[in-house]
């Protein structure tokens, strides 16, 4: 099966990333909302041909740090792995790249 990129919005995988306040330092809870807005704007182009982004604060520790949804339905790790494989990518590499990108954004946001 082949896909013409970019995919229409309704076919993109929605990646929700929940930011822990602690990653922004001891007073991170003061910065999380602003950081989420900052990161949302900066990360939009990261794999944007087949991914949509939602960067939010992690208020509920019961919620996963990363959540995947497709067509408003939650996607488990196995399904996300297959989705990424359709585009010649791996979920593990995507998550590693995302962690690196978020670390860079935190440094940029915090002025390092």
ROZA-310790 format. One record per residue (C-alpha): y, x, z; residue in three letters. Coordinates in steps of 0.02 Angstrom, whole numbers, plus 50000, padded with zeros to 5 digits. Layout:
REM ROZA-310790
YXZALA ...
//
This chain:
REM ROZA-310790
500005000050000UNK 501695007149955UNK 503385003050026UNK 505105004649952UNK 506255012650079UNK 507335007850163UNK 506364992850225UNK 507274976450253UNK 507784973950435UNK 506414961250471UNK 505054973750421UNK 505714988350523UNK 504894993650685UNK 506074990250830UNK 506035004850951UNK 506745000651121UNK 507085015951227UNK 507515013051410UNK 508605026851483UNK 508325031751665UNK 509955034651759UNK 509225050551835UNK 509215059351667UNK 511115059051674UNK 511215067851841UNK 511395062352022UNK 512775049951978UNK 511915044451819UNK 511955026051862UNK 513835026651834UNK 513585033551658UNK 512045024551592UNK 512925009751507UNK 514165021251419UNK 512795033451371UNK 511725019351298UNK 513185013751189UNK 513505031751137UNK 511665035151099UNK 511455018651006UNK 512835023650886UNK 512205041350863UNK 510355037450840UNK 510525023650710UNK 510175035650566UNK 508615043450646UNK 507165036950537UNK 508265022250491UNK 507285018550332UNK 505905010450434UNK 506525009750615UNK 507834999350705UNK 508475005250875UNK 508874997551043UNK 509445010151175UNK 509635001751345UNK 509635006451529UNK 507995005551622UNK 508354993051759UNK 506554987851789UNK 505335002051822UNK 503914990251772UNK 504554990651593UNK 503945005051483UNK 505135019051437UNK 504755016251252UNK 504284999451179UNK 503844995151000UNK 504074978050919UNK 503764971950743UNK 504294954550686UNK 504754950250867UNK 503004954350928UNK 502574968751043UNK 501584982750960UNK 500354993251060UNK 500135012051040UNK 498695010450917UNK 499674998450807UNK 501215009650814UNK 500135024550764UNK 499555015050610UNK 501335009750568UNK 501955027750573UNK 500465033450469UNK 501045021650330UNK 502565033050313UNK 501625049450329UNK 502165052350509UNK 501315052850678UNK 501805043050832UNK 501595058650939UNK 502785068850832UNK 504025054450826UNK 504035053151016UNK 504235072051034UNK 505685071950908UNK 506465057150998UNK 506385066051167UNK 507225081251090UNK 508565070651006UNK 508935061351168UNK 509085077851263UNK 510355083651133UNK 511315067251149UNK 511345068651339UNK 512055086251324UNK 513345080351199UNK 513815065251305UNK 513955075551465UNK 515025088551374UNK 513815103151381UNK 
//
